[in-house]
């Protein structure tokens, strides 16, 4: 694709390629660089940004933050790309090739979404399994498990399955009535029942535990894989579906949900799996049935039911049973229902989470990715560097807090947002203060003096013009190239004849008129002859080929001085008013300073409280080792030496015993 884009650019002068997408940056900052490489290859090469390392070091910054550990227990410090520097330059460069239109700018007639976060409590079995995931992860981090036996990819896969339903791990485990799947079934049935009259439809997204008995054909599978943007993601999804082998073949979330809905009274033919439509013809037929309301519940994965599926006509609810890997995937899911052509003014989006499981880490990952994507796609911040969070990221943070089951995390997320917002506001306030100070010291005085000079110049020129009036029914006369011409026709013709001497932007003196010196220039790439009349001020007139018309234009320009004088006087009055306003605003403190101080202090306090364990597994294992093993590798501290000395001085009567004790300590 890159070769084709560059070839077309060569043929068309870099104007022959158009990309159109709703999610140009769906997962990481590398995608923005990739977009620039396709569409702005010569531009970034000329600026020395053709290599990703150069691009990333110019615009990106790595930040370290405390986050939930992936196994769902405890916290850890992690360094990631989550911030941008030189944001104005980055956006200016990108916008040379990108026309970014966000939903709030377009104001399309789409339904209003209402979001519902449905939280399921973990069972005792799930809690035990989460603990086991934590132990497995610690062993993998410590390097004491061979990668062929266990690895983070396998742990991640098991964690995602566990977050959906414990039966995905082991079909023999009990079906808990309060599980995420059963809460979803309750909502689907209720909405189905309420929408009977209008045949309202619903979508259910679930990327894991997909139906195995309706495997698509090789051709369809190939087409599906082509929708993925990286082989790693495809491999991860395939592993997630395949891992577990025979243990999973008797149970899938899809079949479980359909069986429960059928048992409650929904006709089986009204519930469909996207996986059953394994050809383009079958897909078109299925989508038509959903649009007409014959199929009321359609279930599928992001990759099969995401971008490009248009079944929004009767959609009233969408259910996110699991969290996808990328914010772009979640946006594509929502885009199926928040879409033009939906007959419902309001739609409902349900997001299901199981508290204190891997769900928390998944939503946190989405939040971190969405942070910088939102900066790029909106560029709301006027400051140089930005790590602000937008509304979309806030909903991710809220879901993450619900999953984690710790109210302090929810408080921390809210404070993160408030402190970031207040810091941006303070930065803007400080920038404004500096700007006001600079304006009062330099800009306003310069502009006022300049405009005073303009007023004096116009008044002098108007006096000169009044001293050289036209006779009552005659012509004041014009000097052109040394000849004093009192006839209007001759003066106009001589002025046109003087055009021959003008070669470019260098002024050529041609004479005088009514007390003003005249000079000619050739401007606008040789198109226009411009006459400049110079008194105290400069008065410019574009001339044509008509001698009489040129003299009329010159008189009109000179007579228009009074209007120009009035405009300058108004501007001077405005400058005085602006200067007074600036004086009153200068020195005002930041109005939310106390709020920022209080919230920053509370946030720092929470960060310390939540940083339960920021040690690596190796450090933790070292602490858990026998004390004698540590003693061999650690030198005694100065404090321990002093304590030993005090003990020695108090126990002079037992010198041998003290000596032996000190030796044991060493």
For each residue, the residues with C-beta under 8 A, 3 or more apart:
1: 4 5 38
2: 5 6 37 38 41
3: 6 7
4: 1 7 8
5: 1 2 8 9 17 38 39 41
6: 2 3 9 10 41
7: 3 4 10 11
8: 4 5 11 12 16 17
9: 5 6 12 13 14 15 16 17 41 42
10: 6 7
11: 7 8 16
12: 8 9 15 16
13: 9 16
14: 9 42
15: 9 12
16: 8 9 11 12 13
17: 5 8 9 38 39
18:
19: 24 35 38 39
20:
21: 24
22: 307 331 332 335
23: 26 328 331 332
24: 19 21 31 32 35 98 377
25: 28 29 31 32 35 328 373 376 377
26: 23 31 229 326 327 328 329 331 373
27: 31 229 325 326 327 328 369
28: 25 31 81 369
29: 25 32 33 56 60 81 84 372 376
30: 33 34 52
31: 24 25 26 27 28 34 35
32: 24 25 29 35 36 94 376
33: 29 30 36 37 52 55 56
34: 30 31 37 38
35: 19 24 25 31 32 38 39 94 97 98
36: 32 33 39 40 41 43 44 49 55 93 94 97
37: 2 33 34 40 41 44 50
38: 1 2 5 17 19 34 35 41
39: 5 17 19 35 36 97 98
40: 36 37 43 44 93 94 96 97
41: 2 5 6 9 36 37 38 44 45 50
42: 9 14 45 46
43: 36 40 46 47 93 96 97
44: 36 37 40 41 47 49 50 55 93
45: 41 42 48 49 50
46: 42 43
47: 43 44 93
48: 45 54
49: 36 44 45 54 55 58
50: 37 41 44 45 54 55
51: 54 55
52: 30 33 55 56
53: 56 57
54: 48 49 50 51 57 58
55: 33 36 44 49 50 51 52 58 59 60
56: 29 33 52 53 59 60 81
57: 53 54 60
58: 49 54 55 85 86
59: 55 56 84 85 86 87 89 90
60: 29 55 56 57 81 83 84 85
61: 81 83 84 85 385
62: 79 80 81 82 83
63: 79 80 81 82 83 387
64: 77 78 79
65: 77 78 80 82
66: 75 76 77 78 607 610 611 614
67: 75 76 77 78 364 368
68: 72 74 75 360 361 364 400 404 409
69: 72 73 74 75 76 134 137 361
70: 137 152 155 156 159 358 361
71: 74 130 133 134 136 137 155 159 358 361
72: 68 69 130 133 134 159 356 357 358 360 361
73: 69 130 131 134 356
74: 68 69 71 134 612 613
75: 66 67 68 69 610 611 612 613 614
76: 66 67 69 613 614
77: 64 65 66 67 614
78: 64 65 66 67
79: 62 63 64
80: 62 63 65 368
81: 28 29 56 60 61 62 63 372
82: 62 63 65 368 371 372 387
83: 60 61 62 63 372 385 386 387
84: 29 59 60 61 87 90 372 375 376 385 386 387
85: 58 59 60 61 384 385
86: 58 59 89 90 384 385
87: 59 84 90 91 375 379 381 383 384 385 386
88: 91 92 379 384
89: 59 86 92 93
90: 59 84 86 87 93 94 376
91: 87 88 94 95 376 379
92: 88 89 95 96
93: 36 40 43 44 47 89 90 96
94: 32 35 36 40 90 91 97 98 376
95: 91 92 98 99 100
96: 40 43 92 93
97: 35 36 39 40 43 94
98: 24 35 39 94 95
99: 95
100: 95 377 378
101: 105 106
102: 105 106 377 378
103: 106 108 110
104: 107
105: 101 102
106: 101 102 103
107: 104
108: 103 340
109: 340
110: 103 338 339 340 342
111: 337 338 339 342 344 345 346 347
112: 345 346 347
113: 334 337 338 346 347 348 349
114: 346 347 348 349
115: 348 349 351 395
116: 348 349 350 351
117: 351 353 398 399 402
118: 180 183 184 187 350 351 352 353
119: 353 354 355 402 403
120: 178 179 180 183 352 353 354 355
121: 178 354 355
122: 126 127 130 354 355 356 357
123: 126 127 166 176 179
124: 127 128
125: 128 129 166 173 174
126: 122 123 129 130 162 166 354 357
127: 122 123 124 130 131 356
128: 124 125 131 132
129: 125 126 132 133 158 162 166 169
130: 71 72 73 122 126 127 133 134 159 162 356 357 358
131: 73 127 128 134 135
132: 128 129 135 136
133: 71 72 129 130 136 137 155 158 159 162 358
134: 69 71 72 73 74 130 131 137 138
135: 131 132 138 139
136: 71 132 133 139 140 145 150 155
137: 69 70 71 133 134 140 141 152 155 617
138: 134 135 141 142 617 620 621
139: 135 136 142 144 145 150 617
140: 136 137 143 145 150 151 152 155
141: 137 138 616 617 618
142: 138 139 617 618 621
143: 140
144: 139
145: 136 139 140 149 150 151
146: 149 150
147: 150 151
148:
149: 145 146
150: 136 139 140 145 146 147 154 155
151: 140 145 147 154 155
152: 70 137 140 155 156
153: 156 157 236 239
154: 150 151 157 158 239 243
155: 70 71 133 136 137 140 150 151 152 158 159
156: 70 152 153 159 160 236 358
157: 153 154 160 161 236 239 240 243
158: 129 133 154 155 161 162 169 243
159: 70 71 72 130 133 155 156 162 163 357 358 361
160: 156 157 163 164 208 240 322 358 362
161: 157 158 164 165 168 169 208 209 240 244
162: 126 129 130 133 158 159 166 168 169 354 357 358
163: 159 160 180 322 353 354 357 358 359 362
164: 160 161 168 180 181 206 208 209 253 321 322 354
165: 161 168 179 180 181 209 253 256
166: 123 125 126 129 162 169 170 173 176 179
167: 170 171 172 173 175 251 256
168: 161 162 164 165 208 209 244 248 251 253
169: 129 158 161 162 166 173 244
170: 166 167 173 247
171: 167 247 248 250 251
172: 167
173: 125 166 167 169 170
174: 125
175: 167 179 182 256
176: 123 166 179 182
177: 182
178: 120 121 182 183
179: 120 123 165 166 175 176 182 183 354
180: 118 120 163 164 165 183 184 321 352 353 354
181: 164 165 184 185 253 256 257 321
182: 175 176 177 178 179 185 186 260
183: 118 120 178 179 180 186 187 352
184: 118 180 181 187 188 204 257 319 321 350 352
185: 181 182 188 189 257 260 261 264
186: 182 183 189 190
187: 118 183 184 190 191 317 319 350
188: 184 185 191 192 202 204 257 261 297 317 319
189: 185 186 192 193 261 264 266
190: 186 187 193 194
191: 187 188 194 195 200 202 316 317 348
192: 188 189 195 196 200 202 261 266 270 296 297
193: 189 190 196
194: 190 191 200
195: 191 192 198 199 200 201 296 314 316
196: 192 193 199
197:
198: 195 293 314 343
199: 195 196 292 293 294 296 314
200: 191 192 194 195 293 296 314 315 316 317 344
201: 195 290 293 295 296 297 298 311 313 314 315 316
202: 188 191 192 296 297 298 315 316 317 318 319
203: 298 299 300 305 311 315 317 318 319 333 336 337
204: 184 188 257 297 298 299 300 318 319 321
205: 299 300 301 302 305 318 319 320 321 322 324 333
206: 164 209 210 253 254 299 300 301 321 322
207: 210 237 240 301 302 303 322 324
208: 160 161 164 168 240 241 253 322
209: 161 164 165 168 206 241 248 251 252 253 254
210: 206 207 241 252 254 275 301
211: 214 252 254 255 273 275 276
212: 215 248 249 252
213:
214: 211 273 275 276 278
215: 212 221 275 278
216: 220 221 224 275 278
217: 220 221 278 279
218: 221 222
219: 222 223 279
220: 216 217 223 224 278 279
221: 215 216 217 218 224 225
222: 218 219 225 226
223: 219 220 226 227
224: 216 220 221 227 228 303 304
225: 221 222 228 234
226: 222 223
227: 223 224 303 306 307
228: 224 225 231 233 234 237 303
229: 26 27 233
230: 233 234
231: 228 234 235
232: 235 236
233: 228 229 230 236 237 325 326
234: 225 228 230 231 237 238
235: 231 232 238 239
236: 153 156 157 232 233 239 240 325
237: 207 228 233 234 240 241 301 303
238: 234 235 241 242
239: 153 154 157 235 236 242 243
240: 157 160 161 207 208 236 237 243
241: 208 209 210 237 238
242: 238 239 245
243: 154 157 158 239 240
244: 161 168 169 247 248
245: 242 248 249
246: 249
247: 170 171 244
248: 168 171 209 212 244 245 251 252
249: 212 245 246
250: 171
251: 167 168 171 209 248 255 256
252: 209 210 211 212 248 255 256
253: 164 165 168 181 206 208 209 256 257 321
254: 206 209 210 211 257 258 273 275 299
255: 211 251 252 258 259
256: 165 167 175 181 251 252 253 259 260
257: 181 184 185 188 204 253 254 260 261 299
258: 254 255 261 262 268 271 273 299
259: 255 256 262 263
260: 182 185 256 257 263 264
261: 185 188 189 192 257 258 264 266 271 297
262: 258 259 265 266 267 268 271
263: 259 260
264: 185 189 260 261
265: 262
266: 189 192 261 262 270 271 296 297
267: 262 270 271
268: 258 262 271
269: 294 295
270: 192 266 267 294 295 296 297
271: 258 261 262 266 267 268 295 296 297 299
272: 276 277 286 289 290 295 297 298 299
273: 211 214 254 258 276 298 299 300
274: 277 283 286 298 299 300 301 304 305
275: 210 211 214 215 216 254 278 300 304
276: 211 214 272 273 282 286
277: 272 274 282 283 285 286
278: 214 215 216 217 220 275 282
279: 217 219 220 282 283
280: 283 284
281: 284 285
282: 276 277 278 279 285 286
283: 274 277 279 280 286 287
284: 280 281 287 288
285: 277 281 282 288 289
286: 272 274 276 277 282 283 289 290 295 298
287: 283 284 290 291 309 310 311
288: 284 285 291 292
289: 272 285 286 292 294 295
290: 201 272 286 287 293 294 295 298 311 314
291: 287 288 311 313 314
292: 199 288 289 313
293: 198 199 200 201 290 296 314
294: 199 269 270 289 290
295: 201 269 270 271 272 286 289 290 298
296: 192 195 199 200 201 202 266 270 271 293
297: 188 192 201 202 204 261 266 270 271 272
298: 201 202 203 204 272 273 274 286 290 295 305 311
299: 203 204 205 206 254 257 258 271 272 273 274
300: 203 204 205 206 273 274 275 304 305
301: 205 206 207 210 237 274 304 305
302: 205 207 305 306 324 329 332 333
303: 207 224 227 228 237 306
304: 224 274 275 300 301
305: 203 205 274 298 300 301 302 309 333 336
306: 227 302 303 309 329 332 333 336
307: 22 227 332 335
308:
309: 287 305 306 336
310: 287 339 341
311: 201 203 287 290 291 298 315 336
312: 315 336 337 339 340 341 342
313: 201 291 292 341 342 343
314: 195 198 199 200 201 290 291 293 342 343 344
315: 200 201 202 203 311 312 318 336 337 342 344 347
316: 191 195 200 201 202 344 347 348
317: 187 188 191 200 202 203 337 347 348 349 350
318: 202 203 204 205 315 333 334 336 337 347 348 349 350
319: 184 187 188 202 203 204 205 350 352
320: 205 323 330 333 349 350 351 352
321: 164 180 181 184 204 205 206 253 352
322: 160 163 164 205 206 207 208 352 359 362
323: 320 330 351 353 359 362 363 366
324: 205 207 302 329 330 333 366
325: 27 233 236 329 362 365
326: 26 27 233 329 330 366 369
327: 26 27 330 331 366 369 370 373 392 396
328: 23 25 26 27 331 332 373
329: 26 302 306 324 325 326 332 333
330: 320 323 324 326 327 333 334 366
331: 22 23 26 327 328 334 335
332: 22 23 302 306 307 328 329 335 336
333: 203 205 302 305 306 318 320 324 329 330 336
334: 113 318 330 331 337 338 349
335: 22 307 331 332 338 339
336: 203 305 306 309 311 312 315 318 332 333 339
337: 111 113 203 312 315 317 318 334 342 347 349
338: 110 111 113 334 335 342 347
339: 110 111 310 312 335 336 342
340: 108 109 110 312
341: 310 312 313
342: 110 111 312 313 314 315 337 338 339 347
343: 198 313 314
344: 111 200 314 315 316 347
345: 111 112
346: 111 112 113 114
347: 111 112 113 114 315 316 317 318 337 338 342 344
348: 113 114 115 116 191 316 317 318
349: 113 114 115 116 317 318 320 334 337
350: 116 118 184 187 317 318 319 320
351: 115 116 117 118 320 323 399
352: 118 120 180 183 184 319 320 321 322
353: 117 118 119 120 163 180 323 359 360 363 399 402 403
354: 119 120 121 122 126 162 163 164 179 180 357 359 403
355: 119 120 121 122 359 360 402 403 404 405
356: 72 73 122 127 130 360 403 404 405
357: 72 122 126 130 159 162 163 354 360 403
358: 70 71 72 130 133 156 159 160 162 163 361 362
359: 163 322 323 353 354 355 362 363 399 403
360: 68 72 353 355 356 357 363 364 400 403 404
361: 68 69 70 71 72 159 358 364 365
362: 160 163 322 323 325 358 359 365 366
363: 323 353 359 360 366 367 396 397 399 400 403
364: 67 68 360 361 367 368 396 400
365: 325 361 362 368 369
366: 323 324 326 327 330 362 363 369 370 396
367: 363 364 370 371 389 393 396 397 400
368: 67 80 82 364 365 371
369: 27 28 326 327 365 366 372 373
370: 327 366 367 373 374 389 390 392 393 396
371: 82 367 368 374 375 387 388 389 390 393
372: 29 81 82 83 84 369 375 376 387
373: 25 26 327 328 369 370 376 377
374: 370 371 377 378 388 389 390 392 393
375: 84 87 371 372 378 379 380 381 386 387 388
376: 25 29 32 84 90 91 94 372 373 379
377: 24 25 100 102 373 374
378: 100 102 374 375 390
379: 87 88 91 375 376
380: 375 388 390
381: 87 375 386 388 424
382: 428 431
383: 87 386 424 427 428 431
384: 85 86 87 88
385: 61 83 84 85 86 87
386: 83 84 87 375 381 383 424
387: 63 82 83 84 371 372 375 420
388: 371 374 375 380 381 420 421 424
389: 367 370 371 374 393 394 397 416 417 420
390: 370 371 374 378 380 393 394
391: 394 395
392: 327 370 374 395 396
393: 367 370 371 374 389 390 396 397
394: 389 390 391 397 398 413 417
395: 115 391 392 398 399
396: 327 363 364 366 367 370 392 393 399 400
397: 363 367 389 393 394 400 401 413 416 417
398: 117 394 395 401 402 410 413
399: 117 351 353 359 363 395 396 402 403
400: 68 360 363 364 367 396 397 403 404 409 413
401: 397 398 404 406 407 409 410 413
402: 117 119 353 355 398 399 405 410
403: 119 353 354 355 356 357 359 360 363 399 400
404: 68 355 356 360 400 401 409
405: 355 356 402
406: 401 409 410 610
407: 401 410 411
408: 411 412 606 609 610
409: 68 400 401 404 406 412 413 610
410: 398 401 402 406 407 413 414
411: 407 408 414 415 606
412: 408 409 415 416 603 606 607 610
413: 394 397 398 400 401 409 410 416 417
414: 410 411 417 418
415: 411 412 418 419 599 602 603 606
416: 389 397 412 413 419 420 603
417: 389 394 397 413 414 420 421
418: 414 415 421 422 599
419: 415 416 422 423 596 599 600 603
420: 387 388 389 416 417 423 424
421: 388 417 418 424 425
422: 418 419 425 426 592 595 596 599
423: 419 420 426 427 596
424: 381 383 386 388 420 421 427 428
425: 421 422 428 429 590 592
426: 422 423 429 430 590 592 593 596
427: 383 423 424 430 431
428: 382 383 424 425 431 432
429: 425 426 432 433 590
430: 426 427 433 434 590
431: 382 383 427 428 434 435
432: 428 429 435 436 585
433: 429 430 436 437 586 587 588
434: 430 431 437 438
435: 431 432 438 439
436: 432 433 439 440 582 585 586
437: 433 434 440 441 586
438: 434 435 441 442 443
439: 435 436 442 443 444 578 579 582
440: 436 437 443 444 579 582 583 586
441: 437 438 445
442: 438 439 445 446
443: 438 439 440 446 447
444: 439 440 447 448 575 578 579 582
445: 441 442 448 449
446: 442 443 449 450
447: 443 444 450 451 575
448: 444 445 451 452 572 575 576 579
449: 445 446 452 453
450: 446 447 453 454
451: 447 448 454 455 568 571 572 575
452: 448 449 455 456 572
453: 449 450 456 457
454: 450 451 457 458 537 568
455: 451 452 458 459 565 568 569 572
456: 452 453 459 460 536
457: 453 454 460 461 535 536 537
458: 454 455 461 462 536 537 561 564 565 568
459: 455 456 462 463 565
460: 456 457 463 464 535 536
461: 457 458 464 465 516 535 536 537 539 561
462: 458 459 465 466 561 562 565
463: 459 460 466 467
464: 460 461 467 468 514 515 516 535
465: 461 462 468 469 514 515 558 559 561
466: 462 463 469
467: 463 464 515
468: 464 465 476 514 515
469: 465 466 476
470: 474 475 476
471: 474 475 476
472:
473:
474: 470 471
475: 470 471 478 486 487 488 491
476: 468 469 470 471 513 514
477: 484 485 486 491
478: 475 484 485 491 494 495 511 512 513 551
479: 482 483 484 485 511 512 513
480: 483 485 491 494 495 498 510 511
481: 494 498 510 511
482: 479 511
483: 479 480 494
484: 477 478 479
485: 477 478 479 480 490 491 494
486: 475 477 491
487: 475 490 491
488: 475 491 492 548 551
489: 492 493 547 548
490: 485 487 493 494
491: 475 477 478 480 485 486 487 488 494 495 547 551
492: 488 489 495 496 546 547 548 550 551
493: 489 490 496 497 547
494: 478 480 481 483 485 490 491 497 498
495: 478 480 491 492 498 510 531 543 547 550 551
496: 492 493 499 543 545 547 550
497: 493 494 500
498: 480 481 494 495 501 502 508 510 520
499: 496 502 520 529 543
500: 497
501: 498 508 510 520
502: 498 499 508 520 521 522 529
503: 506 508 522
504: 521 522
505: 521 522 523
506: 503 521
507: 519 520 521 532
508: 498 501 502 503 519 520 521
509: 517 518 519
510: 480 481 495 498 501 518 519 520 531
511: 478 479 480 481 482 517 518
512: 478 479 515 516 517 518
513: 476 478 479 516 518 533 554
514: 464 465 468 476 558
515: 464 465 467 468 512 535
516: 461 464 512 513 533 534 535 539 558
517: 509 511 512 533 534 535
518: 509 510 511 512 513 531 532 533 534
519: 507 508 509 510 531 532 534
520: 498 499 501 502 507 508 510 529 530 531 532 543
521: 502 504 505 506 507 508 529 530 532
522: 502 503 504 505 526 528 529 530
523: 505 527 528 529 530
524: 527 528
525:
526: 522
527: 523 524
528: 522 523 524 542 543
529: 499 502 520 521 522 523 542 543
530: 520 521 522 523 540 541 542 543
531: 495 510 518 519 520 540 541 542 543 550 554
532: 507 518 519 520 521 538 539 540 541
533: 513 516 517 518 538 539 540 541 554 557 558
534: 516 517 518 519 538 539
535: 457 460 461 464 515 516 517 539
536: 456 457 458 460 461
537: 454 457 458 461 561
538: 532 533 534
539: 461 516 532 533 534 535 557 558 561
540: 530 531 532 533 557
541: 530 531 532 533 550 553 554 557
542: 528 529 530 531 553
543: 495 496 499 520 528 529 530 531 550 553
544: 549 550 553
545: 496
546: 492 549 550
547: 489 491 492 493 495 496 550 551
548: 488 489 492 551 552
549: 544 546 552 553
550: 492 495 496 531 541 543 544 546 547 553 554
551: 478 488 491 492 495 547 548 554 555
552: 548 549 555 556
553: 541 542 543 544 549 550 556 557
554: 513 531 533 541 550 551 557 558
555: 551 552 558 559
556: 552 553 559 560
557: 533 539 540 541 553 554 560
558: 465 514 516 533 539 554 555 561
559: 465 555 556 562
560: 556 557 563 564
561: 458 461 462 465 537 539 558 564 565
562: 462 559 565 566
563: 560 566 567
564: 458 560 561 567 568
565: 455 458 459 462 561 562 568 569
566: 562 563 569 570
567: 563 564 570 571
568: 451 454 455 458 564 565 571 572
569: 455 565 566 572 573
570: 566 567 573 574
571: 451 567 568 574 575
572: 448 451 452 455 568 569 575 576
573: 569 570 576 577
574: 570 571 577 578
575: 444 447 448 451 571 572 578 579
576: 448 572 573 579 580
577: 573 574 580 581
578: 439 444 574 575 581 582
579: 439 440 444 448 575 576 582 583
580: 576 577 583 584
581: 577 578 584 585
582: 436 439 440 444 578 579 585 586
583: 440 579 580 586
584: 580 581
585: 432 436 581 582 588
586: 433 436 437 440 582 583
587: 433
588: 433 585 591
589: 593
590: 425 426 429 430 593 596
591: 588
592: 422 425 426 595 596
593: 426 589 590 596 597
594: 597 598
595: 422 592 598 599
596: 419 422 423 426 590 592 593 599 600
597: 593 594 600 601
598: 594 595 601 602
599: 415 418 419 422 595 596 602 603
600: 419 596 597 603 604
601: 597 598 604 605
602: 415 598 599 605 606
603: 412 415 416 419 599 600 606 607
604: 600 601 607 608
605: 601 602 608 609
606: 408 411 412 415 602 603 609 610
607: 66 412 603 604 610 611
608: 604 605 611
609: 408 605 606
610: 66 75 406 408 409 412 606 607
611: 66 75 607 608 614
612: 74 75
613: 74 75 76 620
614: 66 75 76 77 611
615: 619 620 623
616: 141 619 620
617: 137 138 139 141 142 620 621
618: 141 142 621 622
619: 615 616 622 623
620: 138 613 615 616 617 623 624
621: 138 142 617 618 624 625
622: 618 619 625 630
623: 615 619 620 630
624: 620 621
625: 621 622 629 630
626: 629 630
627: 630 631
628: 631 632
629: 625 626 632 633
630: 622 623 625 626 627 633 634
631: 627 628 634 665
632: 628 629
633: 629 630
634: 630 631
635:
636: 640 641 644 665 666
637: 640 641
638: 641 642
639: 642 643
640: 636 637 643 644 665
641: 636 637 638 644 645
642: 638 639 645 646
643: 639 640 646 647
644: 636 640 641 647 648 661 662 665
645: 641 642 648 649
646: 642 643 649 650
647: 643 644 650 651 658 661
648: 644 645 651 652 658 662
649: 645 646 652
650: 646 647
651: 647 648 654 655 657 658
652: 648 649 655
653:
654: 651 657 658
655: 651 652 658 659
656: 659 660
657: 651 654 660 661
658: 647 648 651 654 655 661 662
659: 655 656 662 663
660: 656 657 663 664
661: 644 647 657 658 664 665
662: 644 648 658 659 665 666
663: 659 660 666
664: 660 661
665: 631 636 640 644 661 662
666: 636 662 663
